[in-house]
Amino acid sequence: MVSDKQIQKAGENSQQIQAGSINITNVMGIDEKRAREIFNEMYVIVRRDFSKDAYECANARVAQFEESLMPKIMQIDGALEKFADPSFQFLIAEAHKTAAATERIADYDLLSELLVHRIQKGEKNRKVRAGIARAVEIVDQIDDDALCALTVSHTVGSLLPTANSVKEGLDILEDIFSKLIYTELPRGREWLDHLEILDAVRLPSFGNLKKIEVFYPEQLNGYVCVGIAKGTDKYDNAKSLLEDNQLPDTLLVDHELLDGYVRLPICAKTFIDSLGLINRKVVNGQLEERHFELSREQKDVLGNIYDLYDNNEELKKKVVEKFMVEWQKRKALAYLCEWWNSIPNIFEITAVGKVLAHSNAQRCDKSIPPME
């Protein structure tokens, strides 16, 4: 059955010094108490720029930011040690300024997600660090609807379902976008101009934005394909390829969008590499599952089977039409389609926009995986 899921040591109190670099080993470690102290020490420095009249308001906002950040930090192995890193302390200070300046409750969660992303992905990648630093600066400046639109747009281009079934895949997308579309999405060009000013998007002078009914069939080509007609030579060839390579014929599933045809249980051809097998059996009254990775040769065979798919353009058009009928049955996806197709300009999301959008997406939906 196919699965859907798809050093050098130093002595105590020592410093390591090598040509061209300095590595400092922190043997004492930092616990939650000390991390909170550092958090507040950085705030004391930042607060010097405020008048005393602003203290009460700023203190309350930064306290909310702290209570959003620290529980998330505590769940990440080794995260507390980052509080000893000067570059991370500088970022905390910038986040303090933004937290103190914003009245939007959601911004404290968004700032905490950005700092978590800095810990997880920005340790050795300066491009990532630069994007996060700029994103932290603009959190309090970006409009609600523009941030929502940026998040939705980023997700359109970056996340795909891994479910084997077409309808299950669409249900996954419906669930995600129903959480991300938390306010009415903006119309016209003003929101794009706003994001461009904040370095979150670029607006090329020419080019066209692909409509949803074009973009998603291209991305989900494993769903929106013709497949292989049953009872044909290609069908027999595909079954022989599976049998000869110790693969079950259940890897050919009935096509939900085209009667009499089968396809591989994948959302896109590129997902062949993520396929695996599950062997289920009952042992002493208990159901046991064993997961098996496919060999490189077996994956190549599945690629060969995919290449056997019929390329009939009339049938392909029919499948796409049925796919969009299923799409329109889902409220959030129908709204997404109508809004996306009304966007007047092509745009590119910058590194700043991507990290801001993905962090906001994770704030809205905890199931969304970290950005690569």
C-alpha positions in Angstrom: 0.0 0.0 0.0 1.3 3.5 -0.8 1.9 5.9 2.1 0.3 9.4 2.0 3.1 10.9 4.1 4.7 11.4 1.7 33.3 18.4 15.4 36.0 19.1 17.4 35.7 19.0 21.2 37.3 21.4 23.7 38.1 21.1 27.3 36.1 22.8 30.1 36.0 26.7 30.0 38.1 26.7 26.9 38.0 28.6 23.6 38.7 26.9 20.2 40.8 29.1 17.9 41.5 28.1 14.3 43.1 30.0 11.4 40.4 32.1 9.7 37.7 31.5 12.3 36.9 31.6 16.0 34.7 29.0 17.6 33.7 29.7 21.2 32.4 26.7 23.2 29.7 27.7 25.7 29.9 25.0 28.3 27.8 26.7 31.0 24.7 26.8 28.8 21.7 29.0 29.0 18.4 28.0 30.7 15.0 29.5 30.3 15.6 31.9 33.2 18.8 33.3 31.7 17.2 33.5 28.3 14.4 35.6 29.6 16.9 37.8 31.4 18.8 38.4 28.2 15.5 39.1 26.4 14.8 41.8 29.0 18.3 43.2 29.1 18.1 43.9 25.4 14.7 45.6 25.9 16.2 47.9 28.6 18.7 49.0 26.0 16.0 49.6 23.4 13.7 51.4 25.8 16.3 54.2 26.3 15.1 55.6 22.9 11.5 55.9 24.2 10.2 58.8 26.3 8.9 57.8 29.8 5.4 58.5 28.5 5.7 55.5 26.2 7.1 53.1 28.8 3.7 51.6 30.0 2.4 50.9 26.5 5.8 49.6 25.2 6.3 47.4 28.3 2.8 45.8 27.9 3.5 45.1 24.2 6.9 43.6 24.7 5.6 41.4 27.5 3.1 40.0 25.1 5.9 39.4 22.6 7.9 37.6 25.2 5.1 35.3 26.2 4.6 34.4 22.5 8.3 33.8 21.9 9.5 31.8 24.9 7.2 28.8 24.7 8.2 28.3 21.1 11.9 28.6 21.9 11.6 26.0 24.6 10.4 23.5 22.1 13.5 23.7 19.9 16.6 21.8 20.9 19.6 24.1 21.4 17.5 27.2 20.8 18.3 28.7 24.2 22.0 28.8 23.4 21.3 31.2 20.6 20.6 33.9 23.2 24.4 34.1 23.8 25.0 34.9 20.1 25.5 38.7 19.6 23.8 38.6 16.2 20.7 37.0 17.7 20.7 39.6 20.5 20.8 42.4 17.9 17.8 40.7 16.2 15.9 40.5 19.5 16.6 44.2 20.0 15.1 45.0 16.5 12.1 42.8 17.3 11.6 44.7 20.6 11.4 48.0 18.6 8.8 46.5 16.3 6.8 44.9 19.1 6.7 48.2 21.0 5.5 50.0 17.9 2.7 47.8 16.9 -0.8 47.5 18.4 -1.7 44.4 16.3 -1.9 41.4 18.6 -1.0 39.0 15.7 2.3 40.8 15.2 3.7 39.4 18.4 3.2 35.9 17.2 4.5 36.8 13.8 7.7 38.3 15.3 8.2 35.1 17.4 7.8 33.0 14.3 10.5 35.1 12.5 12.9 34.6 15.4 12.2 30.9 15.5 12.9 30.8 11.7 16.2 32.6 12.4 17.2 29.9 14.8 16.1 27.0 12.5 17.3 28.2 9.1 19.5 31.3 9.5 22.5 29.9 11.5 24.9 29.7 8.5 22.9 31.3 5.8 23.5 35.1 5.6 20.9 35.5 2.8 18.2 34.0 5.2 19.4 36.2 8.1 19.2 39.3 5.9 15.7 38.5 4.8 14.6 37.8 8.4 16.2 41.0 9.7 14.3 43.1 7.1 11.1 41.3 7.8 11.3 42.0 11.5 11.7 45.7 10.7 8.5 45.9 8.6 6.1 43.7 10.6 4.4 46.8 12.2 4.3 48.6 8.8 2.5 46.1 6.6 -1.3 46.3 6.3 -3.5 43.4 7.4 -4.9 42.7 4.0 -1.6 43.0 2.2 0.0 40.6 4.6 -2.8 38.1 4.1 -2.5 38.5 0.3 1.3 38.1 0.5 0.9 34.9 2.6 -1.7 33.4 0.3 0.3 34.2 -2.8 3.5 32.7 -1.3 1.5 29.5 -0.4 0.1 29.2 -3.9 3.6 28.9 -5.2 5.3 26.9 -2.5 3.0 24.3 -1.0 1.4 21.2 -2.6 -0.6 18.4 -1.1 1.0 14.9 -0.9 -2.3 12.9 -0.8 -2.7 10.1 -3.3 -6.3 11.0 -4.0 -7.3 14.0 -6.1 -10.2 14.9 -3.8 -8.1 14.4 -0.6 -5.5 16.6 -2.1 -8.0 19.4 -2.8 -9.4 19.0 0.7 -5.9 19.6 2.1 -5.6 22.7 0.0 -9.1 23.8 1.2 -8.1 23.3 4.8 -4.9 25.3 4.4 -6.4 28.3 2.5 -9.4 28.5 4.8 -7.0 29.2 7.6 -4.7 31.6 5.6 -7.6 33.7 4.2 -8.4 35.3 7.5 -9.6 38.6 6.1 -11.0 39.9 2.8 -8.2 39.9 0.2 -7.4 43.2 -1.4 -8.2 44.2 -5.0 -6.5 46.4 -7.5 -2.8 47.3 -7.5 -2.5 49.4 -4.3 -1.6 46.4 -2.1 1.2 45.4 -4.5 2.6 49.0 -4.4 2.5 48.9 -0.6 4.4 45.6 -0.6 6.9 46.8 -3.1 7.7 49.9 -0.9 8.4 47.5 2.0 10.7 45.3 -0.2 8.4 42.3 0.0 7.6 42.1 -3.7 9.0 43.3 -7.0 6.8 44.4 -9.9 8.3 43.5 -13.3 7.4 45.8 -16.1 6.1 43.0 -18.3 4.7 39.4 -18.0 1.4 37.7 -17.2 0.3 36.0 -14.0 -0.9 32.4 -14.7 -4.5 31.8 -13.9 -5.4 29.2 -11.3 -6.9 26.9 -13.9 -3.5 26.9 -15.7 -1.1 27.1 -12.7 -2.4 24.3 -10.5 -2.9 21.7 -13.3 0.7 22.3 -14.2 1.8 21.8 -10.6 -0.5 18.9 -9.9 0.2 17.0 -13.1 -0.1 13.7 -11.2 -3.8 14.5 -10.6 -4.6 16.4 -13.8 -3.2 13.8 -16.2 -4.9 11.4 -18.7 -3.2 8.3 -17.3 -3.3 4.9 -18.9 -6.5 3.3 -20.4 -7.4 -0.1 -18.9 -7.2 -3.1 -21.2 -4.6 -1.5 -23.5 -1.0 -2.6 -24.4 0.3 0.2 -22.3 -1.7 -1.0 -19.3 -0.4 -4.5 -19.7 3.1 -3.1 -20.0 2.7 -1.0 -16.9 1.5 -4.0 -14.9 4.4 -6.1 -16.2 6.9 -3.4 -15.1 5.5 -3.4 -11.6 5.5 -7.2 -11.3 9.1 -7.6 -12.7 10.3 -5.1 -10.1 8.5 -6.5 -7.1 6.1 -3.6 -6.9 2.3 -4.2 -6.2 -0.2 -3.5 -8.9 -2.1 -1.3 -6.3 0.3 1.4 -7.5 -2.0 1.8 -10.4 -5.2 3.4 -9.0 -8.5 4.3 -10.7 -8.4 7.8 -12.1 -11.0 9.8 -10.2 -11.4 12.3 -13.0 -11.5 9.9 -16.0 -13.4 6.7 -16.1 -11.6 3.6 -17.5 -8.2 5.1 -16.8 -5.5 4.5 -14.1 -2.7 6.6 -12.8 0.1 6.5 -10.2 -1.0 7.7 -6.7 1.0 10.9 -6.8 0.1 14.6 -7.1 3.0 15.3 -9.5 5.7 13.4 -11.3 8.4 14.9 -9.1 6.8 13.2 -6.1 7.8 9.7 -7.4 11.0 10.0 -5.3 8.9 10.4 -2.1 6.8 7.2 -2.7 7.1 4.4 -0.3 5.3 1.2 0.6 3.5 0.1 3.8 3.1 -3.5 4.7 0.3 -4.1 7.1 -0.3 -7.4 9.0 -1.9 -8.6 12.2 0.4 -10.1 14.7 -1.0 -11.6 17.9 -4.2 -9.6 17.4 -2.3 -6.3 16.8 -2.0 -4.4 13.5 1.6 -3.8 12.6 2.9 -1.6 9.9 6.3 -1.6 8.2 7.5 1.1 6.0 9.7 0.3 3.0 11.7 2.8 0.9 11.7 2.1 -2.8 15.1 1.5 -4.5 16.4 3.9 -7.2 15.6 1.3 -9.8 12.0 0.9 -8.6 11.6 4.7 -8.7 13.0 4.8 -12.2 10.4 2.1 -13.2 7.6 4.3 -11.9 9.0 7.2 -13.9 8.8 4.9 -17.0 5.2 4.1 -16.2 4.4 7.8 -15.9 5.9 8.3 -19.4 3.4 5.8 -20.7 0.5 8.2 -19.9 -1.7 9.1 -22.8 -1.1 12.7 -24.1 -4.4 13.1 -25.9 -5.2 16.9 -25.7 -8.9 16.5 -25.8 -8.9 14.0 -22.9 -6.4 16.3 -21.0 -8.8 19.2 -21.4 -11.7 17.1 -20.1 -9.7 16.1 -17.0 -8.7 19.8 -16.3 -12.4 20.8 -16.6 -13.4 18.1 -14.1 -10.6 19.1 -11.8 -11.8 22.7 -11.7 -15.3 21.5 -11.1 -14.0 19.8 -8.0 -12.0 22.9 -7.1 -15.0 25.2 -7.3 -17.0 22.9 -4.9 -14.7 24.2 -2.1 -15.4 27.6 -0.6 -11.9 28.8 0.1 -10.5 27.5 -3.2 -13.3 29.0 -5.2 -12.6 32.4 -3.5 -8.9 32.0 -4.1 -9.5 31.3 -7.8 -11.7 34.4 -8.2 -9.3 36.7 -6.3 -6.1 35.4 -7.9 -7.5 35.6 -11.4 -8.4 39.3 -10.7 -4.8 40.4 -9.8 -3.9 43.0 -12.4 -0.1 42.7 -12.3 2.5 40.0 -12.3 4.7 40.2 -9.2 7.7 38.4 -7.7 8.0 37.7 -3.9 11.4 38.7 -2.6 13.4 36.9 0.0 12.0 39.4 2.6 8.5 38.7 1.4 9.0 34.9 1.4 10.2 34.7 5.0 7.5 37.1 6.2 4.8 35.2 4.4 5.9 31.8 5.4 6.3 32.8 9.1 2.7 34.2 8.9 1.5 31.0 7.3 3.0 29.0 10.2 1.4 31.4 12.6 -2.0 30.7 11.0 -1.5 26.9 10.5 0.9 25.0 12.7 0.8 22.0 10.3 2.7 24.0 7.6 6.3 22.8 7.6 9.3 25.1 8.0 10.6 26.9 4.9 13.4 25.2 3.1 
